[in-house]
Amino acid sequence: MKLQFDRGTIVLADPPKDLDLAGAPGLLWDSRVHAHRAPASTYPALRRWLLQTDRAFEDIPAPSLQAHGLWSDVDLRPYQEAALSAWELGHRRGVIALPTGSGKTRLALATMQRTRLSTLCLVPTRVLLDQWLREIGTLYRGPVGCYGDGVRRWAPLTVATFESAYRHMDQLGDRFDLVIVDEVHHFGCGLRDEILEMAIAEGRLGLTATPSRDPAVVARLTELVGPTVFELTVADLAGGFLASFDAITLYVELAPDERAIYARLATVFNAAHADFRRTAPDGGWVEFTRIRPVPPMDVAPSRLGARCDGSSPSHVPSVERWHHCWIAIVIPES
């Protein structure tokens, strides 16, 4: 009897006929190959189940470990240390929610440095791919793999975009003990969840500044990554570890042609948002932007757009003296 990784799944080959597989985690009969198969993500539980049966079996090869002595020390702030400890106490599974600018990437670097596990870091964009590669390179002297932006290079420590990981996880799924997911709120709603199902890694760390509050999404993320083990908001860190800020509301008057454009686009938005509220009454803005398709915009750039690009109309007071602020531009309704 042996376990085999097969294109993002685990196949249990040649089990003894007297072995009752009813309680085996995730196993289903695959008539195409006449064998039992399970998602790769169930591998840790399935392996533990087999060990408890006291039956001999051939395991899949263990992923390669990072080389020792190649990391510089990664110092953390007190709240980052607390977050990492909470993740360790959660059996190295879970989501950490921290606001933008609080050092989630550095927390991930410390996780890789301290665990020394072979690690796949998943990021949503090529810009973040480049950022993570640069941040890792400042503290890690070993080879770093990359999947994305036309590159396909494996190493025990690899960074991949969501899209590239989705395309190649059938080959990468058994090569890592830890998966770190940046902006993990993109998962849990079905789209690309298969990436995490196709990995055998037991260690899973999700990072986000905008954790979902939708019960279905939270339940799915708990299954794929783990529960939220640590969370702080902007208010918890502002004035100490994050700069204080002021919220300023600027009221912008529209010319008649701008008002007409705004009213037409608002009609499209309001209809889409009303439909979303009917189907997901507890959903928030993150869920809305994730599941609603963006309608095509046939509006040419106008003065309305120019006023949103950072310049201020002449009748709006200057805000240059505000160094740390969030600005909300509000267009009054007619």
C-alpha positions in Angstrom: 0.0 0.0 0.0 1.3 3.4 -0.9 0.4 7.1 -1.2 1.1 8.8 -4.5 0.8 12.5 -5.4 -1.0 12.7 -8.7 -1.7 16.1 -10.3 -3.0 17.8 -7.2 -4.5 14.8 -5.6 -3.4 11.9 -3.4 -4.0 8.3 -4.7 -4.0 5.4 -2.2 -2.7 2.5 -4.2 -3.0 -1.2 -3.4 -4.7 -1.0 0.0 -5.2 -4.4 1.8 -8.7 -5.8 1.1 -9.4 -6.1 4.8 -8.7 -2.4 5.5 -11.9 -0.5 6.1 -11.6 2.9 4.2 -14.9 4.3 5.4 -13.2 6.6 7.8 -10.3 7.6 5.6 -10.3 11.5 5.3 -11.3 12.7 1.8 -11.0 9.3 0.0 -13.4 8.6 -2.8 -13.4 5.8 -5.4 -12.1 6.9 -8.8 -13.4 4.4 -11.3 -11.1 5.8 -14.1 -8.0 4.4 -12.4 -9.7 1.9 -10.1 -8.2 3.4 -7.0 -9.1 5.7 -4.1 -8.3 9.3 -4.5 -8.4 12.4 -2.2 -7.6 16.1 -2.6 -3.9 16.8 -1.9 -4.9 19.1 1.0 -6.2 16.1 2.9 -2.8 14.4 2.9 -1.7 15.3 6.4 -5.0 13.9 7.9 -5.0 10.9 5.6 -1.4 10.1 6.6 -2.2 10.3 10.3 -5.2 8.1 9.7 -3.0 5.4 8.0 -0.5 5.6 10.9 -3.3 4.9 13.4 -4.3 1.8 11.5 -0.8 0.3 12.2 -0.6 -0.8 8.5 2.7 -0.5 6.6 2.6 1.9 3.7 4.9 3.7 1.4 4.7 7.5 1.9 5.2 10.2 -0.7 8.7 11.7 -0.7 9.1 14.6 1.8 9.5 18.1 0.3 13.1 19.5 0.3 13.9 21.8 3.3 15.5 25.2 3.1 19.3 25.2 3.5 20.4 26.2 7.0 22.4 29.4 7.7 21.1 31.4 4.7 18.7 33.6 6.6 19.5 36.8 8.4 17.6 37.4 11.7 14.2 38.9 11.2 13.2 41.2 14.0 9.5 41.7 14.7 7.4 44.3 16.5 5.6 43.1 19.6 2.2 42.7 17.8 3.9 40.8 15.0 5.5 38.4 17.6 2.1 38.0 19.1 0.5 37.2 15.7 3.2 34.6 14.9 2.8 33.0 18.3 -0.9 32.8 17.8 -0.3 31.0 14.5 2.1 28.6 16.1 -0.5 27.8 18.8 -3.0 27.2 16.1 -0.9 24.3 14.8 0.6 26.5 12.1 -2.7 27.0 10.4 -4.7 30.2 10.3 -5.3 33.7 9.0 -3.6 36.8 10.4 -5.5 40.1 9.8 -3.4 43.3 10.1 -4.0 46.7 8.5 -2.1 47.9 5.5 1.4 49.1 6.4 1.7 47.0 9.5 4.3 44.7 8.2 2.5 41.5 7.0 5.3 40.7 4.5 7.9 40.9 7.2 5.8 38.6 9.4 5.8 36.1 6.6 9.6 36.4 6.2 10.0 35.7 10.0 7.7 32.7 9.6 9.9 31.3 6.8 13.1 32.1 8.7 12.0 30.5 11.9 10.3 27.4 10.6 12.9 26.6 7.8 10.1 24.8 6.0 9.9 24.6 2.2 7.5 27.4 1.4 5.3 28.5 -1.4 4.3 32.2 -1.2 1.2 33.0 -3.2 0.5 36.6 -4.3 -2.2 38.1 -6.5 -0.3 40.3 -8.9 3.1 40.6 -10.7 3.8 43.8 -8.8 3.5 41.9 -5.5 5.5 39.1 -7.0 8.4 41.5 -7.6 8.0 43.1 -4.2 8.1 39.7 -2.4 11.2 38.6 -4.3 13.0 41.8 -3.4 12.0 41.6 0.3 13.1 37.9 0.5 16.4 38.8 -1.3 17.3 41.3 1.4 17.3 38.6 4.2 17.8 35.3 2.4 20.9 34.3 0.6 19.7 31.1 -1.0 18.0 30.5 -4.3 14.4 31.7 -4.6 12.0 30.2 -7.1 9.5 32.2 -9.1 6.4 31.3 -11.0 4.9 34.3 -12.8 5.7 37.0 -15.3 7.0 34.5 -17.8 9.3 32.8 -15.3 9.0 29.1 -14.1 11.8 28.4 -11.6 11.4 26.1 -8.6 13.3 26.3 -5.3 12.5 25.2 -1.7 11.4 28.8 -1.2 9.2 29.9 -4.1 7.0 32.9 -4.9 4.1 32.5 -7.4 1.2 34.6 -8.6 -2.2 33.1 -8.1 -2.6 32.6 -11.8 0.7 30.8 -12.3 0.1 28.6 -9.2 -3.3 27.7 -10.6 -1.7 26.5 -13.8 1.2 24.6 -12.3 0.0 23.3 -8.9 -0.4 19.9 -10.4 3.5 19.9 -10.5 4.1 22.0 -7.4 1.6 20.6 -5.0 3.8 18.1 -3.3 7.0 20.2 -3.0 6.2 22.4 0.0 5.4 22.0 3.7 4.1 25.6 4.1 1.9 27.8 2.0 1.7 31.5 2.7 -1.1 33.4 1.0 -0.9 37.1 0.7 -4.3 38.8 0.4 -6.0 35.6 1.4 -9.4 37.3 1.2 -9.4 36.5 -2.5 -10.0 32.8 -1.6 -13.0 31.2 0.0 -15.5 32.0 -2.7 -14.8 29.2 -5.1 -12.5 31.1 -7.6 -9.0 29.6 -7.5 -9.7 27.7 -4.2 -8.4 24.7 -6.1 -4.9 26.1 -5.7 -5.0 25.3 -2.0 -6.8 22.0 -2.4 -4.0 20.8 -4.7 -1.2 21.3 -2.1 -0.1 18.8 0.5 1.3 21.4 2.8 0.0 21.1 6.4 1.4 24.5 7.4 -0.8 27.3 6.0 -0.7 31.1 6.8 -3.1 33.6 5.3 -2.5 37.3 5.4 -5.1 40.0 4.8 -6.0 43.6 5.7 -9.7 43.0 4.9 -10.9 39.7 6.4 -14.2 38.5 5.0 -17.2 38.6 7.3 -19.4 36.4 5.1 -20.1 33.2 7.1 -19.8 30.9 4.0 -16.4 32.5 3.0 -15.1 32.3 6.5 -16.1 28.6 6.8 -14.4 27.8 3.5 -11.2 29.7 4.4 -11.1 27.8 7.7 -11.1 24.6 5.8 -8.5 25.7 3.3 -6.1 27.8 5.5 -7.5 27.8 9.0 -9.4 30.2 11.3 -8.5 33.8 12.0 -5.9 33.4 14.8 -5.0 37.1 15.2 -6.5 40.4 14.2 -5.8 44.0 14.7 -7.4 47.1 13.1 -6.0 50.5 12.1 -7.4 51.9 15.3 -5.4 49.4 17.3 -2.1 50.6 15.8 -2.7 54.2 14.8 -0.6 56.7 16.8 1.9 54.1 17.8 3.1 51.7 15.1 1.1 53.4 12.3 0.9 57.1 11.6 -2.2 59.0 12.9 -4.5 60.2 10.2 -7.4 62.5 9.7 -10.4 61.8 7.5 -11.3 64.8 5.4 -14.5 65.1 3.3 -14.3 67.3 0.2 -17.6 68.3 -1.5 -17.2 68.6 -5.2 -19.7 70.4 -7.4 -20.4 69.0 -10.8 -21.1 70.8 -14.1 -24.3 69.8 -15.9 -22.5 67.4 -18.3 -20.6 65.8 -15.4 -23.8 65.4 -13.4 -25.4 63.6 -16.4 -22.4 61.2 -16.7 -22.5 60.6 -12.9 -26.2 59.9 -12.9 -25.9 57.4 -15.8 -23.1 55.5 -14.1 -24.8 55.6 -10.7 -27.8 53.9 -12.2 -25.6 51.0 -13.4 -23.9 50.8 -10.0 -27.1 51.0 -8.0 -28.8 48.3 -9.9 -25.8 46.0 -9.5 -25.5 46.8 -5.8 -29.2 46.3 -5.2 -29.0 42.8 -6.8 -26.0 42.0 -4.6 -27.8 43.1 -1.4 -30.7 40.8 -2.2 -28.5 37.8 -2.7 -26.0 38.6 0.0 -27.6 40.8 2.7 -24.7 40.4 5.0 -22.0 41.0 2.4 -19.6 43.9 2.4 -17.8 45.9 -0.1 -15.0 43.3 -0.5 -17.5 40.6 -1.3 -19.3 42.9 -3.7 -16.2 43.8 -5.8 -15.2 40.1 -5.8 -18.3 38.6 -7.3 -19.8 41.4 -9.3 -18.5 41.7 -12.9 -17.4 45.2 -13.8 -19.6 46.6 -16.6 -17.9 48.1 -19.6 -17.4 51.8 -19.4 -17.9 53.8 -22.6 -17.3 57.2 -20.9 -14.5 59.2 -22.3 -12.1 60.9 -19.8 -13.8 64.1 -18.5 -13.3 66.8 -16.0 -14.9 64.4 -13.5 -12.0 62.0 -14.0 -9.5 64.8 -13.9 -10.7 65.8 -10.5 -10.1 62.2 -9.2 -6.5 62.0 -10.4 -5.0 63.9 -7.5 -5.5 67.5 -8.7 -7.9 69.8 -7.0 -10.4 72.1 -8.7 -9.7 75.8 -8.0 -12.5 76.2 -5.6 -11.4 73.3 -3.3 -9.2 74.3 -0.4 -5.6 73.0 -0.6 -5.0 69.8 1.5 -1.2 69.8 1.1 -0.7 70.5 4.7 -2.3 67.2 5.7 0.5 64.7 5.6 -1.4 61.7 7.0 -5.0 61.7 5.9 -7.7 59.7 4.1 -9.6 61.8 1.7 -13.2 61.1 0.7 -14.5 63.0 -2.3 -18.3 63.2 -2.1 -20.4 64.3 -5.0 -23.7 65.7 -3.7 -26.9 64.2 -5.0 -29.2 66.6 -7.0 
